[in-house]
Amino acid sequence: MTCAEELSSWIKLMDTEGVGPQTARELLTRFGLPSDIFVAGFSALQKYVPEKIAHALCAPVSEILQAKIGRTLTWADHPDNHVLTLADHHYPKSLLNITDPPPVIYAKGNIALLTRPSVAVVGSRNATKQGMQNAERFAQVLSAAGLTVISGLALGIDAAAHRGALLHTRTEHDGGSTVAVTGTGLDLVYPARNRALAHQIAEAGCLLSEYPLGTPAIASNFPRRNRIISGLAMGVLVVEAAAQSGSLITARSALEQGREVFAIPGSIHSPLSKGCHVLIRQGAKLVETAQDILEELRWSPGNLPVPTPNDAVQIDPSLQQLLEVAGCDPVSVDQLLQRSDWSVAEVQAGLLTLEINGQMELLPGGQYRRIG
C-alpha cells in the first residue's frame, strides 16, 4: 500500500460518522492500521462498535469524501505541509502521553518544533496592554532560551505570545520560535485579524490542528484544542484570565496531564487577574519573570536577553509625577485629582499624553492603569 493510500485510509476513518478520536483509537488497538479496519468486515467490527458505525465503516467511499481526500493529498504534497498520524514517527511523543491524543494532526511549517521542549503561554482575548506586553516579553525570553512557545492564535494574549516568540530568531537546531494550535482547518485562518501573524508563524514556526481542511470556526472545537496546547508543553503560563476564562480549561488540562502551571499575579481590582489568582490559590506557581519559569523547569539557556521596557520613553517630569501618584492599581480621574494638586484639565491632558506614549491604558469603566 502506498503512503497516499494509507493516508487516505486515515482520513476516511476520521471522517466516518460516529467515529471520534476515542473510537478510532479503540479500533486501531483492536485491528491495527485503518486499512486493516476497513477490511475486517461487518461481523468483526460490530463486536466493538455500534451497528450503525460498523455499517458506516463498511460503506463505499462517497464522492464528497473522495474529493476531500484528494484535496488533502494535494495539500500534503507541498513540502511545508504535513499530515501526521499515530503511526508516524514524526508524531509528537508528548501527545502520546495524554489521555485523548488526536489520531491525525495537520501541520504547516517546521514540524521539528513539535518535539522540542516547550512552554504554553495563554490568556484572555480581551487582554490589557500590560497583559499583552507581559506575554510578549515572557515569550521572547523563553524563545531566546531555546524553548518553543505554544499558544492558540487567538486575539489578545495568544497573539502577543506568538509575536514575542518570533522576535528572537534562532538556528533550526536551537529550538525557540512558536507553534500555534488552531481550532479550524489549516486552510483557514481564524480570527481573520491574525492572518498576517499566521503566515509569519507558518514561515518561522508551525501551525497545527487536529481538524481536517475546510473545518470552519466552530465554538466547541476551541476548548478541545486546549488539551493539545498543554499536551505539547512542559508547562503552561497563564498571563491574564477572568474567573470564567477559557484559559483555565488549558490550565486544568495541564494539571491532568502532569504539566506545570504558572500564573502571573495582578491587581486585586482587575477582573483579568481573578483567574490567575484562583490558579495560584489552587497551587499554580506564581511567577514574576520568565527566569522564574526557567528555574522551575530547571532549564539552563545560557545568556538571556533582557527586553527593553516600553517605558523607556523620556517624558516631562510633571507627567512622571502623575505616573507615580497613579501607582500600579487601576485608578480613576477623581482619585488622581485627590492625590495631586492638578486641575481636571491638567489630569485629563496628562493621561492622554501618557496613553499616547504607551505608559497608561484606559480600562473599561473609565479607570486608567500604568503600563510597565
SETIDREN-754691 format. One record per residue (C-alpha): residue number from 1; residue in one letter; chain; x, y, z. Coordinates in Angstrom, 3 decimals. Example, Ala and Ser with C-alpha at 12.3 -4.5 7.8 and 13.67 -1.06 7.14 Angstrom:
<recs>
1_A_A_12.300_-4.500_7.800
2_S_A_13.670_-1.060_7.140
</recs>
This chain:
<recs>
1_M_A_0.000_0.000_0.000
2_T_A_1.392_3.430_-0.966
3_C_A_1.725_6.308_1.505
4_A_A_-1.129_8.084_-0.295
5_E_A_-3.376_5.020_0.076
6_E_A_-2.542_4.667_3.766
7_L_A_-3.146_8.350_4.410
8_S_A_-6.456_8.083_2.554
9_S_A_-7.454_5.317_4.975
10_W_A_-6.680_7.506_7.984
11_I_A_-8.719_10.378_6.547
12_K_A_-11.624_8.029_5.761
13_L_A_-11.547_6.603_9.300
14_M_A_-11.688_10.035_10.942
15_D_A_-14.433_11.168_8.545
16_T_A_-16.680_8.172_9.284
17_E_A_-19.881_9.250_11.021
18_G_A_-19.813_8.316_14.689
19_V_A_-16.053_7.740_14.798
20_G_A_-14.361_10.256_17.073
21_P_A_-10.800_10.151_18.422
22_Q_A_-11.647_7.682_21.203
23_T_A_-13.497_5.223_18.957
24_A_A_-10.753_5.490_16.350
25_R_A_-8.064_4.644_18.915
26_E_A_-10.089_1.677_20.184
27_L_A_-10.469_0.323_16.639
28_L_A_-6.784_0.872_15.919
29_T_A_-5.893_-1.040_19.082
30_R_A_-8.128_-3.961_18.023
31_F_A_-7.341_-4.179_14.307
32_G_A_-4.111_-2.290_13.593
33_L_A_-3.891_0.330_10.827
34_P_A_-7.022_1.947_9.318
35_S_A_-6.652_-0.200_6.200
36_D_A_-6.983_-3.267_8.439
37_I_A_-10.155_-1.834_9.978
38_F_A_-11.812_-1.396_6.601
39_V_A_-11.137_-4.982_5.507
40_A_A_-12.152_-6.523_8.828
41_G_A_-15.777_-6.919_7.799
42_F_A_-19.085_-6.024_9.427
43_S_A_-19.258_-9.043_11.764
44_A_A_-15.856_-8.338_13.277
45_L_A_-16.472_-4.599_13.594
46_Q_A_-19.856_-4.825_15.319
47_K_A_-18.230_-6.647_18.232
48_Y_A_-16.542_-3.384_19.188
49_V_A_-18.709_-0.558_17.813
50_P_A_-22.466_0.033_17.437
51_E_A_-24.108_-1.460_14.365
52_K_A_-24.601_1.950_12.758
53_I_A_-20.880_2.726_12.930
54_A_A_-19.963_-0.758_11.661
55_H_A_-22.197_-0.202_8.609
56_A_A_-20.624_3.240_8.039
57_L_A_-17.125_1.734_8.150
58_C_A_-18.117_-0.878_5.555
59_A_A_-19.794_1.622_3.220
60_P_A_-18.031_2.646_-0.017
61_V_A_-16.283_5.995_-0.172
62_S_A_-18.662_8.762_-1.218
63_E_A_-17.822_11.267_-3.928
64_I_A_-17.749_14.036_-1.307
65_L_A_-15.248_12.147_0.850
66_Q_A_-13.167_11.188_-2.182
67_A_A_-12.936_14.867_-3.117
68_K_A_-11.922_15.741_0.472
69_I_A_-9.221_13.064_0.414
70_G_A_-7.972_14.374_-2.929
71_R_A_-7.743_17.941_-1.618
72_T_A_-5.875_16.778_1.468
73_L_A_-3.385_14.700_-0.527
74_T_A_-2.747_17.664_-2.835
75_W_A_-2.259_19.922_0.194
76_A_A_0.134_17.416_1.789
77_D_A_2.257_17.336_-1.391
78_H_A_3.553_20.821_-0.532
79_P_A_6.902_20.485_1.293
80_D_A_5.767_22.698_4.198
81_N_A_2.503_20.806_4.767
82_H_A_2.288_17.611_6.802
83_V_A_-0.382_15.145_7.868
84_L_A_0.857_13.171_10.878
85_T_A_-0.866_10.053_12.226
86_L_A_-0.399_7.980_15.358
87_A_A_1.661_5.582_13.211
88_D_A_4.019_8.351_12.022
89_H_A_7.447_8.598_13.705
90_H_A_7.170_12.406_13.441
91_Y_A_4.041_12.403_15.629
92_P_A_4.847_14.335_18.855
93_K_A_5.705_11.893_21.654
94_S_A_4.379_14.351_24.243
95_L_A_0.868_13.991_22.809
96_L_A_1.056_10.210_23.065
97_N_A_1.194_10.652_26.843
98_I_A_-2.161_12.464_27.162
99_T_A_-5.458_10.630_27.620
100_D_A_-7.018_11.853_24.369
101_P_A_-4.370_12.213_21.634
102_P_A_-5.776_13.101_18.202
103_P_A_-5.257_10.186_15.766
104_V_A_-4.469_12.613_12.940
105_I_A_-2.922_16.078_13.102
106_Y_A_-2.264_18.578_10.322
107_A_A_0.830_20.785_10.439
108_K_A_2.211_23.631_8.350
109_G_A_5.796_24.766_8.844
110_N_A_8.644_23.360_10.901
111_I_A_7.351_20.116_12.464
112_A_A_10.641_19.668_14.355
113_L_A_9.262_22.252_16.799
114_L_A_6.556_19.774_17.822
115_T_A_9.105_17.545_19.525
116_R_A_11.245_20.229_21.167
117_P_A_10.976_21.413_24.818
118_S_A_8.213_23.987_25.010
119_V_A_6.071_26.179_27.265
120_A_A_2.489_27.202_26.541
121_V_A_1.508_30.853_27.061
122_V_A_-2.229_31.566_27.189
123_G_A_-4.640_34.184_28.472
124_S_A_-7.535_36.498_27.790
125_R_A_-8.665_37.505_24.312
126_N_A_-9.677_40.894_25.765
127_A_A_-6.277_41.479_27.342
128_T_A_-4.961_44.761_28.699
129_K_A_-1.952_46.427_27.131
130_Q_A_0.082_45.454_30.186
131_G_A_-1.016_41.847_29.816
132_M_A_-0.030_41.702_26.152
133_Q_A_3.261_43.380_26.949
134_N_A_3.942_40.753_29.627
135_A_A_3.008_37.905_27.272
136_E_A_5.286_39.241_24.540
137_R_A_8.229_39.786_26.892
138_F_A_7.918_36.404_28.583
139_A_A_7.584_34.631_25.231
140_Q_A_10.586_36.450_23.784
141_V_A_12.822_35.403_26.665
142_L_A_11.518_31.823_26.676
143_S_A_12.083_31.525_22.928
144_A_A_15.548_33.056_23.213
145_A_A_16.296_30.464_25.891
146_G_A_15.571_27.712_23.367
147_L_A_12.022_26.828_24.429
148_T_A_9.279_26.706_21.824
149_V_A_6.268_28.852_22.774
150_I_A_2.884_27.156_22.260
151_S_A_-0.374_29.113_22.067
152_G_A_-3.718_29.192_20.294
153_L_A_-3.549_32.051_17.727
154_A_A_-6.441_33.865_19.443
155_L_A_-6.564_37.626_19.819
156_G_A_-5.022_39.166_22.923
157_I_A_-2.516_37.155_24.972
158_D_A_-2.131_34.313_22.437
159_A_A_-1.211_36.656_19.591
160_A_A_1.189_38.623_21.819
161_A_A_2.917_35.388_22.878
162_H_A_3.390_34.297_19.267
163_R_A_4.748_37.724_18.322
164_G_A_7.187_37.683_21.230
165_A_A_8.469_34.225_20.345
166_L_A_9.022_35.297_16.739
167_L_A_11.117_38.291_17.824
168_H_A_14.057_36.030_18.553
169_T_A_15.447_34.097_15.592
170_R_A_17.485_31.005_16.386
171_T_A_19.006_28.302_14.200
172_E_A_16.988_25.217_13.307
173_H_A_18.802_23.192_15.971
174_D_A_18.495_25.715_18.804
175_G_A_14.741_25.477_19.313
176_G_A_12.771_28.566_20.192
177_S_A_10.118_30.019_17.882
178_T_A_6.431_29.199_18.224
179_V_A_3.629_26.721_17.483
180_A_A_0.024_27.877_17.019
181_V_A_-2.641_25.237_17.703
182_T_A_-5.766_26.281_15.814
183_G_A_-9.432_25.347_16.112
184_T_A_-10.060_25.288_12.350
185_G_A_-8.645_23.540_9.318
186_L_A_-5.222_24.877_8.344
187_D_A_-6.511_26.190_5.031
188_L_A_-8.462_28.772_7.044
189_V_A_-7.277_31.454_9.466
190_Y_A_-9.374_32.372_12.488
191_P_A_-9.607_35.061_13.622
192_A_A_-9.073_36.788_10.274
193_R_A_-7.293_39.667_12.034
194_N_A_-4.416_37.278_12.757
195_R_A_-3.944_36.299_9.108
196_A_A_-0.578_38.068_8.748
197_L_A_0.598_36.586_12.057
198_A_A_-0.462_33.093_10.923
199_H_A_1.611_33.492_7.753
200_Q_A_4.639_34.544_9.831
201_I_A_4.205_31.506_12.079
202_A_A_3.934_29.189_9.056
203_E_A_7.255_30.568_7.784
204_A_A_9.233_30.714_11.052
205_G_A_7.285_28.346_13.316
206_C_A_4.487_25.828_12.916
207_L_A_0.685_25.853_12.613
208_L_A_-1.054_22.765_13.997
209_S_A_-4.628_21.444_14.008
210_E_A_-6.455_18.162_14.586
211_Y_A_-9.283_19.345_12.330
212_P_A_-9.434_18.427_8.613
213_L_A_-9.001_21.023_5.895
214_G_A_-12.111_23.094_5.402
215_T_A_-13.246_22.862_9.040
216_P_A_-14.718_26.293_9.909
217_A_A_-14.625_28.064_13.275
218_I_A_-16.984_26.044_15.499
219_A_A_-17.229_27.154_19.137
220_S_A_-16.933_23.649_20.612
221_N_A_-13.675_22.955_18.763
222_F_A_-11.675_25.620_20.582
223_P_A_-11.919_24.197_24.123
224_R_A_-10.963_20.767_22.713
225_R_A_-7.770_22.056_21.121
226_N_A_-6.625_23.326_24.554
227_R_A_-5.605_19.774_25.570
228_I_A_-3.168_19.808_22.643
229_I_A_-1.718_23.185_23.669
230_S_A_-0.989_21.901_27.178
231_G_A_-0.105_18.404_25.981
232_L_A_2.753_19.647_23.807
233_A_A_4.271_21.718_26.622
234_M_A_6.299_21.096_29.766
235_G_A_4.264_23.789_31.477
236_V_A_1.523_26.369_30.916
237_L_A_1.812_30.070_31.765
238_V_A_-1.468_31.950_32.264
239_V_A_-0.841_35.677_31.833
240_E_A_-4.308_37.195_32.283
241_A_A_-7.612_35.394_32.755
242_A_A_-11.060_36.236_34.038
243_A_A_-12.683_33.915_36.579
244_Q_A_-14.503_32.004_33.799
245_S_A_-11.775_32.256_31.165
246_G_A_-11.182_29.514_28.620
247_S_A_-7.507_29.729_29.606
248_L_A_-8.448_27.963_32.834
249_I_A_-9.514_24.972_30.704
250_T_A_-5.966_24.813_29.350
251_A_A_-4.592_25.076_32.891
252_R_A_-6.851_22.244_34.089
253_S_A_-5.765_20.114_31.129
254_A_A_-2.145_20.792_32.066
255_L_A_-2.725_19.632_35.639
256_E_A_-4.489_16.471_34.442
257_Q_A_-1.566_15.781_32.099
258_G_A_1.015_16.274_34.830
259_R_A_2.355_19.537_33.415
260_E_A_3.466_22.552_35.463
261_V_A_1.110_25.533_35.727
262_F_A_2.398_29.073_36.175
263_A_A_0.403_32.276_36.684
264_I_A_1.287_35.974_36.714
265_P_A_-0.442_37.797_39.601
266_G_A_-2.185_41.114_39.055
267_S_A_-4.155_43.802_40.764
268_I_A_-6.886_42.646_43.156
269_H_A_-9.138_45.183_41.412
270_S_A_-8.696_43.775_37.898
271_P_A_-11.241_41.214_36.619
272_L_A_-8.499_39.789_34.385
273_S_A_-6.426_38.881_37.447
274_K_A_-9.173_36.785_39.051
275_G_A_-8.435_33.636_37.050
276_C_A_-4.699_33.816_37.764
277_H_A_-5.340_34.320_41.456
278_V_A_-7.669_31.311_41.504
279_L_A_-4.943_29.194_39.912
280_I_A_-2.345_30.418_42.415
281_R_A_-4.658_29.556_45.327
282_Q_A_-5.066_26.084_43.782
283_G_A_-1.321_25.520_43.624
284_A_A_-0.114_27.174_40.407
285_K_A_3.336_28.693_40.732
286_L_A_3.370_32.477_40.998
287_V_A_5.904_33.932_38.567
288_E_A_7.131_37.482_38.081
289_T_A_9.780_36.893_35.425
290_A_A_10.488_34.382_32.683
291_Q_A_13.553_33.402_34.691
292_D_A_11.189_32.068_37.384
293_I_A_9.781_29.624_34.823
294_L_A_13.206_28.588_33.546
295_E_A_14.399_27.905_37.082
296_E_A_11.281_25.912_37.958
297_L_A_11.742_23.788_34.830
298_R_A_15.494_23.518_35.568
299_W_A_16.194_24.851_32.101
300_S_A_19.694_26.272_31.542
301_P_A_19.580_28.519_28.493
302_G_A_22.883_30.334_28.913
303_N_A_22.853_34.084_28.437
304_L_A_19.347_35.512_28.265
305_P_A_18.427_38.766_26.509
306_V_A_16.795_41.455_28.556
307_P_A_13.991_43.046_26.528
308_T_A_13.904_46.814_26.555
309_P_A_10.914_48.101_28.549
310_N_A_8.432_50.214_26.654
311_D_A_8.506_52.782_29.441
312_A_A_11.989_53.933_28.454
313_V_A_10.341_56.897_26.716
314_Q_A_11.618_60.189_28.071
315_I_A_8.739_62.231_29.437
316_D_A_8.184_65.529_31.166
317_P_A_8.937_65.393_34.938
318_S_A_5.389_66.526_35.730
319_L_A_3.994_63.544_33.804
320_Q_A_6.389_61.293_35.695
321_Q_A_4.815_62.687_38.869
322_L_A_1.368_61.735_37.550
323_L_A_2.630_58.204_36.887
324_E_A_3.939_57.964_40.442
325_V_A_0.713_59.100_42.094
326_A_A_-1.239_56.713_39.874
327_G_A_0.573_53.709_41.358
328_C_A_0.148_50.231_39.864
329_D_A_-3.553_49.587_40.516
330_P_A_-6.380_50.902_38.325
331_V_A_-7.210_54.489_39.227
332_S_A_-9.945_56.958_38.310
333_V_A_-9.592_60.607_37.342
334_D_A_-11.210_61.559_40.673
335_Q_A_-8.594_59.575_42.582
336_L_A_-5.799_61.263_40.654
337_L_A_-7.300_64.637_41.494
338_Q_A_-7.313_63.686_45.176
339_R_A_-3.700_62.549_45.083
340_S_A_-2.337_65.557_43.198
341_D_A_-2.810_69.329_43.076
342_W_A_-3.639_69.240_39.381
343_S_A_-6.803_70.554_37.781
344_V_A_-9.242_68.289_35.918
345_A_A_-7.997_69.627_32.577
346_E_A_-4.345_69.019_33.526
347_V_A_-5.034_65.435_34.666
348_Q_A_-7.002_64.603_31.517
349_A_A_-4.333_66.119_29.270
350_G_A_-1.599_64.279_31.150
351_L_A_-3.460_60.957_30.886
352_L_A_-3.934_61.447_27.155
353_T_A_-0.200_62.070_26.675
354_L_A_0.747_59.044_28.778
355_E_A_-1.730_56.905_26.866
356_I_A_-0.252_58.006_23.546
357_N_A_3.244_57.223_24.897
358_G_A_2.071_53.730_25.810
359_Q_A_2.585_54.289_29.549
360_M_A_-1.053_54.340_30.686
361_E_A_-4.044_52.434_29.379
362_L_A_-7.744_53.168_29.614
363_L_A_-9.680_50.311_31.184
364_P_A_-13.416_49.528_30.953
365_G_A_-15.322_51.755_33.367
366_G_A_-13.170_54.817_32.772
367_Q_A_-10.238_53.843_35.001
368_Y_A_-6.601_54.043_34.000
369_R_A_-3.672_51.745_34.731
370_R_A_0.045_52.235_34.474
371_I_A_1.911_50.039_31.953
372_G_A_5.343_48.784_32.873
</recs>
